[in-house]
Amino acid sequence: MNQLLEELRAAIWSVWNRRWIALATAWGICLLGWLAVALIPNSYESQSRIFVQLDDVLAEQIGMGSGSRQRDLDRVRQTLVSAVNLEKVVRSTRLGDQITDASQMETATSRLADDIKVVSEGENLFEITAVSGRSDLSDAENAQLAQVIVQRMIDIFREENMGGARGDMRETLDFINAQLEARQRELEAAEQRRLEFEAQYPELIGGTAALQQELNGTRSELRSVEADLAAAESALAAIDGQMASTPRTLLTPGSGGPAAALAQAEATLAQYRSQGLTDQHPDVVALNRQIATLRERAAADGGVSGTPNPAYTSLVSIRSQRLANVQALQSRAAALRAEISAIMDSQSREPGVAAEAQRISRDYDVLRQQYEELLQDREELRLRGQVENERSAVQFEVVDPPSTPRTPAAPNRPLLLVAVLIVGLGGGAGFAFALGKLGSTFATASQLERRFDLPVIGTISHTVTEAGRALRRKHLKYFAAASASLGVLFIVLLGVEFVQRGLVA
């Protein structure tokens, strides 16, 4: 701690011992710094705020809600500082007085883009800020120019949202009408191709998906018909069994001879068949021979005597109906099998045609959907255009008109003057301290002892005579006067700055 204090005292002594060098350096730095600050032109800033109305009940009803309005505002905010709009500002203000060619205009618009800011403050509020700090203009002219730039930006804002939006609407409607005409021609051509293909290949209408669906439906119907046919054949077999066990005639009491024997034999044959015996069974074969012989005898005796069996007659009628049902179902099943074969042949023999059918159908559906969407968009835009003709697309009002700047926004000269003074004083003290470090003198005996690592026996005090003390006091007065002059110059410069700020009209 003692060594630190000793170093501090040594630094102060070194600077004080070279105080005139430090003061001269401070004067030089301050004069150069204050001159540089004086050469910086003042920049004046003008601001204006605009309130944009987004809540429009009619616009929301027709689909122009807050989302569409917000997109419109974003578009205006982004294009407001475009090169075209900035060129309009340059040409309508004194910025374009000295511009004679395209390169100068490009430089002016690029410089103006750095001086203009459009900031969104919340959902419905915009702030437009313009800065003017040109060295070829006076402070009053710069302040007036900043205000004129902001006013011109407000005019552009109004033009972009009223005239520009309607012009864009007309251009959009013309574009959509042209697209609708092109889509209509394409749709008519696709419909004509579809009709020609359907006339040439009626079985492939709808493509492979329709063929597969038709095939599945036919197979399902065939399975239903086959199930009905199996039931009908079972019923026919049942009626055949009943007829086999039922005699055709009934014997009357008192009858005899070959006719009675024939009726008895036929009844026995029916019993055998009901038991499941086939015509190859020996008993059935023998009984058939006997029946044939009895029929010959009965014929020789003048015919068969007996009464027809009404039950057998009824069974014959029922069998005829069931046989007709079986034949109809067989015919339907055969037709369905033929249809399935035809569909499968179409799939196997014409795969390219089926793919073409599917492509034509798909293209037609896509074109029709696009045409309907464009038609709906055109109607919505037409209604929106009618609304915008009656009401502004974006309604707004100027909340704060462009302000007339009274004081420069930049630079902050009082702060810069203070900073230059501090840098000057610090630079002077630092330069004097550096010279002390470069020199071969030591402020204290301890420094000398540490430097050479040798013991210091003693020190000799500096004796000043009365004349020397008088000269020192005189030099101190000069130094104080020079230092005070630097402070007075600083105060004068501050005063001049504040006076100039008040003179801006």
GUVEXPA-84486 format. One record per residue (C-alpha): residue in one letter; x, y negated, z; chain; residue number from 1. Coordinates in steps of 0.001 Angstrom, whole numbers, plus 500000, padded with zeros to 6 digits. Each point is the difference from the previous one (the first is absolute). Example, Ala and Ser with C-alpha at 12.3 -4.5 7.8 and 13.67 -1.06 7.14 Angstrom:
SITE aa      u      v      w ch   i
SITE  A 512300 504500 507800  A   1
SITE  S 501370 496560 499340  A   2
//
This chain:
SITE aa      u      v      w ch   i
SITE  M 500000 500000 500000  A   1
SITE  N 502850 497615 500879  A   2
SITE  Q 501693 500806 496717  A   3
SITE  L 496765 499248 498100  A   4
SITE  L 499669 496638 501728  A   5
SITE  E 503610 499286 499265  A   6
SITE  E 499491 500777 496308  A   7
SITE  L 496958 497741 499962  A   8
SITE  R 501949 497123 501552  A   9
SITE  A 502802 500603 497537  A  10
SITE  A 497573 499858 497051  A  11
SITE  I 498451 496777 501268  A  12
SITE  W 503466 498498 500484  A  13
SITE  S 501052 501080 496519  A  14
SITE  V 496950 498387 498426  A  15
SITE  W 500303 496855 502116  A  16
SITE  N 503666 499695 499245  A  17
SITE  R 499043 499935 496280  A  18
SITE  R 496778 498044 500433  A  19
SITE  W 500662 497594 497152  A  20
SITE  I 500434 502889 497583  A  21
SITE  A 496816 501572 501330  A  22
SITE  L 498097 496695 499671  A  23
SITE  A 501289 499399 496493  A  24
SITE  T 498995 503517 498965  A  25
SITE  A 496557 499536 501543  A  26
SITE  W 499594 496695 498134  A  27
SITE  G 500974 501632 496710  A  28
SITE  I 497660 502970 500434  A  29
SITE  C 497096 497799 501101  A  30
SITE  L 500436 497518 497150  A  31
SITE  L 500139 502758 497390  A  32
SITE  G 497092 501886 501590  A  33
SITE  W 497797 496928 500338  A  34
SITE  L 500751 499033 496416  A  35
SITE  A 498961 503479 498827  A  36
SITE  V 496796 499750 502045  A  37
SITE  A 499260 496592 498514  A  38
SITE  L 500374 501370 496478  A  39
SITE  I 497363 502707 500572  A  40
SITE  P 496765 498732 498427  A  41
SITE  N 496852 499972 502081  A  42
SITE  S 497347 502595 499145  A  43
SITE  Y 496358 499136 500507  A  44
SITE  E 497319 502629 500405  A  45
SITE  S 496303 499681 499173  A  46
SITE  Q 497438 502585 501112  A  47
SITE  S 496381 500741 499222  A  48
SITE  R 497623 502722 501172  A  49
SITE  I 497161 501482 497953  A  50
SITE  F 497105 502035 501370  A  51
SITE  V 498820 502735 497614  A  52
SITE  Q 496428 501286 500397  A  53
SITE  L 499812 503791 499570  A  54
SITE  D 496562 500818 501438  A  55
SITE  D 497599 499980 497045  A  56
SITE  V 496791 501979 500535  A  57
SITE  L 499078 500072 496306  A  58
SITE  A 503495 501051 498982  A  59
SITE  E 499986 502836 502524  A  60
SITE  Q 496577 501135 498756  A  61
SITE  I 501316 500513 496444  A  62
SITE  G 503226 501641 501105  A  63
SITE  M 502254 496939 500311  A  64
SITE  G 500768 500473 503671  A  65
SITE  S 502802 498756 502171  A  66
SITE  G 502421 502486 498509  A  67
SITE  S 499534 498516 496520  A  68
SITE  R 500229 496464 501389  A  69
SITE  Q 503182 500836 501865  A  70
SITE  R 501531 501397 496833  A  71
SITE  D 499089 496795 498186  A  72
SITE  L 501644 497922 502713  A  73
SITE  D 503128 502124 499933  A  74
SITE  R 500153 499572 496265  A  75
SITE  V 499671 496210 500305  A  76
SITE  R 502611 499849 502736  A  77
SITE  Q 502462 502032 497957  A  78
SITE  T 499470 498168 496729  A  79
SITE  L 499800 496529 501531  A  80
SITE  V 503787 499719 500062  A  81
SITE  S 500467 501618 496608  A  82
SITE  A 502228 498374 497411  A  83
SITE  V 497021 498784 497980  A  84
SITE  N 498371 498248 502947  A  85
SITE  L 503284 498539 501197  A  86
SITE  E 500579 498621 496524  A  87
SITE  K 496601 498324 500207  A  88
SITE  V 501055 498357 503262  A  89
SITE  V 503309 498839 498530  A  90
SITE  R 498338 498481 496943  A  91
SITE  S 497302 498244 502037  A  92
SITE  T 502416 498376 502490  A  93
SITE  R 503102 497859 499750  A  94
SITE  L 502086 503163 500121  A  95
SITE  G 499570 500328 496238  A  96
SITE  D 501012 496432 499079  A  97
SITE  Q 503584 500905 499158  A  98
SITE  I 499348 503446 498509  A  99
SITE  T 500665 500263 496276  A 100
SITE  D 500614 503702 499251  A 101
SITE  A 498971 503486 501136  A 102
SITE  S 503112 500619 502093  A 103
SITE  Q 499378 496896 502082  A 104
SITE  M 496379 501036 500467  A 105
SITE  E 501080 503464 501147  A 106
SITE  T 502414 498466 502506  A 107
SITE  A 497321 497637 501295  A 108
SITE  T 497398 502772 500427  A 109
SITE  S 502535 502230 501738  A 110
SITE  R 500887 497209 502413  A 111
SITE  L 496343 499204 500587  A 112
SITE  A 499255 503667 500778  A 113
SITE  D 502424 499766 502932  A 114
SITE  D 498260 496864 501275  A 115
SITE  I 496413 501348 499971  A 116
SITE  K 498481 502533 502367  A 117
SITE  V 496460 501386 500039  A 118
SITE  V 499265 501783 503272  A 119
SITE  S 496808 501799 501046  A 120
SITE  E 498945 499084 503532  A 121
SITE  G 497474 502651 500875  A 122
SITE  E 497235 501264 497737  A 123
SITE  N 498543 496765 498628  A 124
SITE  L 502694 497345 500391  A 125
SITE  F 502914 499083 497727  A 126
SITE  E 502789 497528 500670  A 127
SITE  I 501849 498347 497113  A 128
SITE  T 503339 498388 500871  A 129
SITE  A 502262 497998 497685  A 130
SITE  V 503441 498569 500800  A 131
SITE  S 501731 497192 498087  A 132
SITE  G 503575 499007 500778  A 133
SITE  R 501545 498758 496757  A 134
SITE  S 503071 497851 500302  A 135
SITE  D 499043 497827 496999  A 136
SITE  L 496834 498842 501779  A 137
SITE  S 499535 497815 503032  A 138
SITE  D 498426 501239 503206  A 139
SITE  A 496673 498356 499174  A 140
SITE  E 500019 501515 496504  A 141
SITE  N 500801 503459 501357  A 142
SITE  A 497163 499755 502516  A 143
SITE  Q 497542 498927 497295  A 144
SITE  L 501221 502725 497619  A 145
SITE  A 499436 502735 502606  A 146
SITE  Q 496407 498833 500450  A 147
SITE  V 499386 499877 496225  A 148
SITE  I 501347 503537 499556  A 149
SITE  V 497627 501397 502632  A 150
SITE  Q 497039 498170 498440  A 151
SITE  R 500854 501429 496607  A 152
SITE  M 500201 503495 501481  A 153
SITE  I 496489 499549 501416  A 154
SITE  D 498756 499021 496540  A 155
SITE  I 501581 503128 498535  A 156
SITE  F 498371 502077 502736  A 157
SITE  R 496611 498621 498965  A 158
SITE  E 500639 500596 496301  A 159
SITE  E 501198 503574 500570  A 160
SITE  N 496893 500953 501972  A 161
SITE  M 497319 498267 497943  A 162
SITE  G 501011 499706 496374  A 163
SITE  G 502588 502755 500052  A 164
SITE  A 497760 502590 501610  A 165
SITE  R 497236 499391 497451  A 166
SITE  G 502451 500209 497128  A 167
SITE  D 501327 503273 501356  A 168
SITE  M 496421 501261 500307  A 169
SITE  R 499276 499277 496335  A 170
SITE  E 503219 501643 498892  A 171
SITE  T 499232 503041 502129  A 172
SITE  L 496492 500319 498556  A 173
SITE  D 501349 499742 496443  A 174
SITE  F 502559 502687 500753  A 175
SITE  I 497402 502339 501512  A 176
SITE  N 497652 499449 497033  A 177
SITE  A 502793 500963 497623  A 178
SITE  Q 500730 503091 502078  A 179
SITE  L 496305 500900 500014  A 180
SITE  E 499825 499818 496220  A 181
SITE  A 503061 502206 499654  A 182
SITE  R 498632 502509 502540  A 183
SITE  Q 496632 500020 498231  A 184
SITE  R 501622 500882 496685  A 185
SITE  E 502041 502753 501628  A 186
SITE  L 496896 501327 501778  A 187
SITE  E 498013 500110 496761  A 188
SITE  A 502820 501833 498235  A 189
SITE  A 500278 502504 502885  A 190
SITE  E 496236 500561 499964  A 191
SITE  Q 500062 500609 496236  A 192
SITE  R 502810 502571 500415  A 193
SITE  R 498032 501679 502745  A 194
SITE  L 496827 500250 497879  A 195
SITE  E 501920 501407 497036  A 196
SITE  F 501692 502589 502198  A 197
SITE  E 496729 501021 501635  A 198
SITE  A 498391 500434 496562  A 199
SITE  Q 502912 502205 498887  A 200
SITE  Y 500388 502016 503216  A 201
SITE  P 496702 499876 501927  A 202
SITE  E 501033 502902 502202  A 203
SITE  L 503087 498103 501229  A 204
SITE  I 498243 496855 501159  A 205
SITE  G 501533 498949 503263  A 206
SITE  G 503310 501837 499535  A 207
SITE  T 501338 503070 501772  A 208
SITE  A 498431 499021 503292  A 209
SITE  A 496520 500090 498434  A 210
SITE  L 500806 503332 498325  A 211
SITE  Q 501127 501492 503266  A 212
SITE  Q 496911 498700 501766  A 213
SITE  E 497754 501446 497282  A 214
SITE  L 501848 503325 500184  A 215
SITE  N 499568 500164 503760  A 216
SITE  G 496282 499228 499688  A 217
SITE  T 499492 502685 497322  A 218
SITE  R 501825 502609 502059  A 219
SITE  S 497889 499161 503028  A 220
SITE  E 496822 500348 497934  A 221
SITE  L 501255 503336 498567  A 222
SITE  R 500574 501380 503487  A 223
SITE  S 496437 499004 500938  A 224
SITE  V 498568 501644 496852  A 225
SITE  E 502030 503177 500583  A 226
SITE  A 498664 500177 503546  A 227
SITE  D 496422 499624 498689  A 228
SITE  L 500685 502658 497302  A 229
SITE  A 501247 502482 502571  A 230
SITE  A 496851 499452 502062  A 231
SITE  A 497787 500392 496897  A 232
SITE  E 501748 503225 498959  A 233
SITE  S 499587 501359 503500  A 234
SITE  A 496278 499215 499877  A 235
SITE  L 499710 501666 496579  A 236
SITE  A 501707 503123 501296  A 237
SITE  A 497628 500057 502932  A 238
SITE  I 496939 499782 497751  A 239
SITE  D 501431 502766 497791  A 240
SITE  G 500268 502206 503070  A 241
SITE  Q 496415 499297 500934  A 242
SITE  M 498821 500803 496470  A 243
SITE  A 501923 503255 499998  A 244
SITE  S 498202 501153 503126  A 245
SITE  T 496574 498877 498773  A 246
SITE  P 497993 502316 497608  A 247
SITE  R 498584 498487 496883  A 248
SITE  T 496560 501831 500329  A 249
SITE  L 497878 501205 502808  A 250
SITE  L 498357 503461 499873  A 251
SITE  T 496246 500086 500342  A 252
SITE  P 498306 502611 502197  A 253
SITE  G 499193 503249 498195  A 254
SITE  S 502460 499530 497196  A 255
SITE  G 502400 502828 499174  A 256
SITE  G 501877 501588 497136  A 257
SITE  P 503089 498501 498374  A 258
SITE  A 499031 496464 500872  A 259
SITE  A 499983 500693 503726  A 260
SITE  A 503280 501874 499789  A 261
SITE  L 501546 497117 497994  A 262
SITE  A 498942 497441 502574  A 263
SITE  Q 501396 502168 502784  A 264
SITE  A 503333 500374 498137  A 265
SITE  E 500334 496275 499377  A 266
SITE  A 499336 499326 503679  A 267
SITE  T 502722 502459 500933  A 268
SITE  L 502407 498311 497519  A 269
SITE  A 499287 496636 501524  A 270
SITE  Q 500720 501445 503457  A 271
SITE  Y 503334 501394 498795  A 272
SITE  R 501042 496643 498556  A 273
SITE  S 499004 498193 503179  A 274
SITE  Q 502318 502386 501822  A 275
SITE  G 502887 498852 497755  A 276
SITE  L 500246 503002 497699  A 277
SITE  T 501352 499203 496536  A 278
SITE  D 498792 501312 496666  A 279
SITE  Q 502939 502444 499936  A 280
SITE  H 498884 501740 503178  A 281
SITE  P 498907 503628 499218  A 282
SITE  D 496620 499605 501736  A 283
SITE  V 499308 496774 498094  A 284
SITE  V 501043 501601 496703  A 285
SITE  A 497708 503004 500605  A 286
SITE  L 497141 497766 501054  A 287
SITE  N 500384 497849 496862  A 288
SITE  R 499719 503150 497854  A 289
SITE  Q 496910 501039 501871  A 290
SITE  I 498450 496566 499536  A 291
SITE  A 500708 500104 496268  A 292
SITE  T 498296 503448 499714  A 293
SITE  L 497023 498837 502031  A 294
SITE  R 499585 496933 497817  A 295
SITE  E 499858 502224 496903  A 296
SITE  R 497324 502158 501572  A 297
SITE  A 498007 497039 501132  A 298
SITE  A 500152 498573 496520  A 299
SITE  A 498817 503289 498574  A 300
SITE  D 497089 499986 502462  A 301
SITE  G 498871 496533 498771  A 302
SITE  G 501969 497486 502168  A 303
SITE  V 500884 499364 503533  A 304
SITE  S 497121 499732 502351  A 305
SITE  G 500293 497715 502992  A 306
SITE  T 499692 496365 501171  A 307
SITE  P 502814 497362 499406  A 308
SITE  N 501734 498976 503257  A 309
SITE  P 499334 496233 500669  A 310
SITE  A 503045 499779 502301  A 311
SITE  Y 502266 501139 497215  A 312
SITE  T 498443 497499 497628  A 313
SITE  S 500680 497177 502521  A 314
SITE  L 503604 501122 500425  A 315
SITE  V 500488 499921 496240  A 316
SITE  S 498826 496382 499895  A 317
SITE  I 502289 499020 502882  A 318
SITE  R 502927 501776 498346  A 319
SITE  S 499432 498063 496766  A 320
SITE  Q 500180 496684 501890  A 321
SITE  R 503148 500981 501873  A 322
SITE  L 501625 501295 496839  A 323
SITE  A 499280 496698 498283  A 324
SITE  N 501541 498121 502971  A 325
SITE  V 503118 502170 499822  A 326
SITE  Q 500362 499394 496279  A 327
SITE  A 499578 496213 500443  A 328
SITE  L 502669 499888 502744  A 329
SITE  Q 502336 502101 497865  A 330
SITE  S 499534 497580 497109  A 331
SITE  R 500678 496981 502306  A 332
SITE  A 503129 501638 501421  A 333
SITE  A 501266 500757 496500  A 334
SITE  A 499402 496364 498981  A 335
SITE  L 501871 498696 503072  A 336
SITE  R 502939 502333 499316  A 337
SITE  A 500121 498729 496436  A 338
SITE  E 499947 496406 501265  A 339
SITE  I 502822 500705 502441  A 340
SITE  S 502012 501566 497220  A 341
SITE  A 499403 496950 497800  A 342
SITE  I 501123 497609 502742  A 343
SITE  M 503109 502062 500703  A 344
SITE  D 500741 500158 496296  A 345
SITE  S 499720 496197 499847  A 346
SITE  Q 502439 499658 502873  A 347
SITE  S 502470 502487 498592  A 348
SITE  R 499765 499127 496292  A 349
SITE  E 499820 496178 500325  A 350
SITE  P 502229 498833 502906  A 351
SITE  G 501130 496919 498080  A 352
SITE  V 496435 499035 499172  A 353
SITE  A 498978 500385 503640  A 354
SITE  A 502906 497812 501134  A 355
SITE  E 499056 497429 497362  A 356
SITE  A 496420 500010 501264  A 357
SITE  Q 501175 499364 503535  A 358
SITE  R 502325 497191 498865  A 359
SITE  I 497285 498281 497980  A 360
SITE  S 497592 500189 502911  A 361
SITE  R 502612 498657 502435  A 362
SITE  D 501016 497112 497742  A 363
SITE  Y 496399 499013 499503  A 364
SITE  D 499295 499981 503755  A 365
SITE  V 503106 497910 500727  A 366
SITE  L 499176 497417 497327  A 367
SITE  R 496417 499750 501154  A 368
SITE  Q 501095 499463 503627  A 369
SITE  Q 502484 497288 498963  A 370
SITE  Y 497373 498264 497880  A 371
SITE  E 497488 499982 502856  A 372
SITE  E 502586 498632 502464  A 373
SITE  L 501020 497218 497598  A 374
SITE  L 496364 499138 499410  A 375
SITE  Q 499395 499728 503749  A 376
SITE  D 503129 497861 500467  A 377
SITE  R 498874 497653 497235  A 378
SITE  E 496622 499472 501617  A 379
SITE  E 501617 499308 503379  A 380
SITE  L 502446 497524 498465  A 381
SITE  R 497223 498300 498050  A 382
SITE  L 497996 499530 503182  A 383
SITE  R 503099 498773 501793  A 384
SITE  G 500641 497507 497199  A 385
SITE  Q 496458 498677 500312  A 386
SITE  V 500533 499494 503718  A 387
SITE  E 503309 498223 499411  A 388
SITE  N 498346 497668 497493  A 389
SITE  E 497628 498871 502728  A 390
SITE  R 502406 500192 502902  A 391
SITE  S 503733 499575 500218  A 392
SITE  A 501935 503274 500169  A 393
SITE  V 501876 498713 503022  A 394
SITE  Q 498444 497094 501900  A 395
SITE  F 502463 497925 501961  A 396
SITE  E 500459 496635 501613  A 397
SITE  V 503013 497950 500978  A 398
SITE  V 500227 500101 503782  A 399
SITE  D 503089 497787 500281  A 400
SITE  P 500814 497755 496995  A 401
SITE  P 503627 499716 498939  A 402
SITE  S 501814 498217 502779  A 403
SITE  T 502193 496958 499419  A 404
SITE  P 503323 500747 501717  A 405
SITE  R 501308 497223 502225  A 406
SITE  T 503111 501683 501293  A 407
SITE  P 502402 502278 498136  A 408
SITE  A 499551 503709 500575  A 409
SITE  A 503696 500610 499454  A 410
SITE  P 502744 499522 500865  A 411
SITE  N 499802 499432 503754  A 412
SITE  R 502560 497227 499988  A 413
SITE  P 499972 499195 503741  A 414
SITE  L 500828 503610 500749  A 415
SITE  L 502659 500064 497279  A 416
SITE  L 501583 496779 501317  A 417
SITE  V 500195 501477 503489  A 418
SITE  A 501445 503237 498608  A 419
SITE  V 502669 498073 498047  A 420
SITE  L 500957 498057 503153  A 421
SITE  I 500332 503192 502009  A 422
SITE  V 502022 501677 497249  A 423
SITE  G 502227 496912 499717  A 424
SITE  L 500744 499857 503713  A 425
SITE  G 500586 503711 500159  A 426
SITE  G 502161 499936 496884  A 427
SITE  G 502152 497192 501388  A 428
SITE  A 500474 501747 503332  A 429
SITE  G 500710 503301 498246  A 430
SITE  F 502561 498409 497688  A 431
SITE  A 501798 498368 502943  A 432
SITE  F 499984 503261 501931  A 433
SITE  A 501421 501868 496976  A 434
SITE  L 502814 497479 499688  A 435
SITE  G 500765 500523 503673  A 436
SITE  K 500259 503746 499437  A 437
SITE  L 502314 499477 497057  A 438
SITE  G 502261 497701 502004  A 439
SITE  S 502847 500982 502363  A 440
SITE  T 498738 498278 503133  A 441
SITE  F 498407 501547 503057  A 442
SITE  A 497362 498348 502111  A 443
SITE  T 500930 501721 503303  A 444
SITE  A 503040 501639 501560  A 445
SITE  S 498129 503297 500252  A 446
SITE  Q 499593 500107 496216  A 447
SITE  L 503711 499404 499576  A 448
SITE  E 500835 502747 502510  A 449
SITE  R 497663 502530 498301  A 450
SITE  R 501278 499103 496568  A 451
SITE  F 503699 500624 500720  A 452
SITE  D 499585 502417 502941  A 453
SITE  L 502457 497913 502026  A 454
SITE  P 499509 498289 503322  A 455
SITE  V 499404 496224 499872  A 456
SITE  I 502040 498263 502691  A 457
SITE  G 498040 496748 499928  A 458
SITE  T 498355 497258 497944  A 459
SITE  I 500726 496298 499550  A 460
SITE  S 497121 497564 500398  A 461
SITE  H 499253 497404 497351  A 462
SITE  T 500620 496553 501447  A 463
SITE  V 498156 497143 498314  A 464
SITE  T 500955 496398 500491  A 465
SITE  E 497533 497172 500397  A 466
SITE  A 500462 498976 496384  A 467
SITE  G 499419 503573 498946  A 468
SITE  R 496814 500204 502022  A 469
SITE  A 498767 496742 498428  A 470
SITE  L 500735 501378 496531  A 471
SITE  R 498184 503216 500875  A 472
SITE  R 496941 498065 501140  A 473
SITE  K 500081 498043 496772  A 474
SITE  H 500156 503190 497950  A 475
SITE  L 497137 501470 502007  A 476
SITE  K 497892 496958 499213  A 477
SITE  Y 500764 500408 496321  A 478
SITE  F 499116 503683 500191  A 479
SITE  A 496748 499270 501838  A 480
SITE  A 499127 497343 497431  A 481
SITE  A 500674 502373 497112  A 482
SITE  S 497956 502731 501662  A 483
SITE  A 497178 497608 500757  A 484
SITE  S 500082 498795 496400  A 485
SITE  L 499376 503559 498860  A 486
SITE  G 497025 500225 502350  A 487
SITE  V 498682 496602 498879  A 488
SITE  L 500282 501042 496349  A 489
SITE  F 498023 503151 500809  A 490
SITE  I 497252 497935 501682  A 491
SITE  V 499893 497564 497082  A 492
SITE  L 499609 502836 497511  A 493
SITE  L 497147 501456 502060  A 494
SITE  G 498313 496625 500094  A 495
SITE  V 500353 499532 496250  A 496
SITE  E 498476 503447 499436  A 497
SITE  F 496935 499253 502085  A 498
SITE  V 499598 496592 498353  A 499
SITE  Q 500105 501567 496528  A 500
SITE  R 497384 502559 501022  A 501
SITE  G 497636 497201 500938  A 502
SITE  L 500542 498183 496669  A 503
SITE  V 498562 502833 497857  A 504
SITE  A 496741 498735 498476  A 505
//
